[in-house]
């Protein structure tokens, strides 16, 4: 249980960092000289690209974890045995 809490906190911290860093970049992106403007299309595309990269990475990790779980705990696994709650009919 303690491990899940630590993982959850790390994931929340990463999500917060992913959201805060681009927002700080937009806030500080204005130039010092008058007449220097921010190209918002570039900033929006950059934010979209970063978020999609994070989404694909998280999706790959979740998919890999699901595949590993299915493969590891399949019924035909040589070390698979029923738990006391499932009964012992084999």
C-alpha positions in Angstrom: 0.0 0.0 0.0 2.8 2.4 0.8 4.4 1.7 -2.6 1.2 2.7 -4.4 1.0 6.0 -2.4 4.6 6.8 -3.4 3.9 6.1 -7.1 0.8 8.2 -6.9 2.6 11.1 -5.5 5.3 10.9 -8.1 2.8 10.8 -10.9 0.9 13.8 -9.4 4.3 15.7 -9.2 5.1 14.8 -12.8 1.7 15.9 -14.0 2.0 19.2 -12.1 5.4 19.8 -13.6 4.2 19.1 -17.1 1.4 21.7 -16.6 3.4 24.4 -14.7 6.6 24.5 -16.8 4.9 25.4 -20.1 2.6 27.9 -18.3 5.7 29.6 -16.8 7.3 29.7 -20.2 4.2 31.5 -21.7 4.1 34.0 -18.8 7.8 34.8 -19.2 7.9 34.7 -23.0 7.2 38.4 -23.7 10.2 40.4 -24.9 11.7 43.3 -23.1 11.3 45.6 -26.1 8.0 47.1 -27.1 6.8 45.5 -30.3 8.1 42.0 -29.6 5.1 39.7 -29.6 4.5 36.1 -28.7 3.5 33.8 -31.5 0.8 32.0 -29.7 0.4 29.4 -32.5 3.9 28.2 -31.8 3.4 28.0 -28.1 0.1 26.2 -28.4 1.7 23.7 -30.9 4.6 23.2 -28.5 2.3 22.6 -25.6 0.2 20.2 -27.6 3.3 18.3 -28.7 4.6 17.9 -25.2 1.2 16.8 -23.8 0.8 14.2 -26.6 4.3 12.9 -26.0 3.4 12.5 -22.3 0.1 10.9 -23.2 1.7 8.4 -25.6 4.4 7.5 -23.0 1.8 7.0 -20.2 -0.3 4.9 -22.6 2.7 2.7 -23.6 3.5 2.1 -19.9 -0.1 1.2 -19.1 -0.4 -1.0 -22.1 2.9 -2.7 -21.3 1.8 -3.3 -17.7 -1.5 -4.8 -18.8 0.2 -7.1 -21.3 2.7 -8.2 -18.6 -0.1 -8.8 -16.1 -2.0 -10.9 -18.6 1.1 -12.9 -19.6 2.4 -13.4 -16.1 -0.9 -14.5 -14.5 -2.3 -16.5 -17.4 -4.0 -19.8 -16.5 -1.5 -21.9 -18.5 1.5 -20.5 -16.6 3.7 -23.2 -15.2 3.9 -21.7 -11.7 0.2 -20.7 -11.6 -1.7 -22.2 -8.8 -5.1 -21.3 -7.3 -5.2 -19.2 -4.2 -6.9 -20.4 -1.0 -9.9 -18.3 -2.0 -10.3 -19.9 -5.3 -10.4 -23.5 -4.0 -8.0 -26.3 -4.6 -9.7 -28.5 -7.1 -6.5 -29.1 -9.2 
